[in-house]
Amino acid sequence: MAHRKEISTALWKRIHPLIPVVPPSRKGGRPRVDDQSTLNGIVYVLRTGIAWEDLPQELGYGSGMTCWRRLRDWQAAGVWHRLHQGS
């Protein structure tokens, strides 16, 4: 699986501490896609303007729905607001 990098390491280091920690599910299921890959998927969709469901799986970002849900969850958690505030 080819992993593209849409965001820089420096930006990831600023964003990572702002992202809420989600404990593993006790129910099992699929392993959670890592946050950095998901963020790269979000940025890819926003840069290219493709629909979430058209995010190519071979890029290694997870599904478009996973990226969309993570974007929604991070918005609700105030990640983007805190990033813009410089926290």
C-alpha positions in Angstrom: 0.0 0.0 0.0 1.5 3.3 -1.0 1.4 6.0 1.7 1.4 9.5 0.4 2.2 12.3 2.8 -0.1 15.3 2.5 1.0 17.1 5.6 4.5 17.9 6.9 6.1 16.3 9.9 6.2 19.8 11.5 2.5 20.3 11.1 1.7 16.8 12.4 3.7 17.6 15.5 1.5 20.7 16.1 -1.7 18.8 15.5 -1.1 15.5 17.2 -1.2 16.8 20.8 -4.6 18.4 20.1 -6.3 15.1 18.8 -8.3 13.3 21.5 -7.0 9.9 22.5 -9.5 7.2 21.7 -9.1 3.9 23.6 -9.3 0.6 21.7 -12.8 -0.8 21.4 -13.6 -3.6 23.8 -15.9 -5.1 21.2 -13.1 -5.9 18.8 -13.7 -5.2 15.2 -11.3 -3.7 12.7 -8.2 -2.0 13.9 -8.5 1.8 14.0 -6.7 3.7 11.1 -4.0 5.8 12.7 -4.7 9.5 13.1 -1.8 10.7 10.9 -2.9 8.6 8.0 -6.5 9.8 8.5 -5.4 13.4 8.6 -3.5 12.9 5.3 -6.7 11.5 3.8 -8.7 14.5 5.0 -6.2 16.9 3.5 -6.1 14.9 0.2 -9.9 15.1 -0.1 -9.9 18.8 0.7 -7.1 19.6 -1.7 -8.4 17.6 -4.7 -12.1 18.3 -4.2 -13.1 14.6 -4.7 -16.1 13.1 -2.9 -15.3 11.4 0.4 -16.5 8.1 -1.0 -14.0 8.4 -4.0 -10.9 8.5 -1.7 -8.6 5.8 -3.2 -8.0 3.0 -0.8 -4.6 2.3 -2.3 -3.3 5.6 -0.8 -3.5 4.1 2.7 -5.6 6.8 4.4 -8.5 4.6 5.3 -11.9 4.9 3.7 -13.5 8.2 2.8 -16.1 7.6 5.5 -13.5 7.0 8.1 -11.8 10.3 7.2 -15.1 12.2 7.2 -16.1 10.8 10.6 -12.7 11.7 12.1 -12.9 15.2 10.6 -16.4 15.5 12.2 -15.2 14.2 15.6 -12.1 16.4 15.7 -14.3 19.4 14.8 -16.6 18.6 17.7 -13.6 18.2 20.0 -12.3 21.6 19.1 -9.1 20.5 17.4 -9.2 23.0 14.6 -10.2 25.9 16.9 -7.3 25.1 19.2 -4.9 24.8 16.3 -5.9 28.2 15.0 -5.6 29.7 18.5 -2.0 28.4 18.6 -2.5 25.9 21.5 
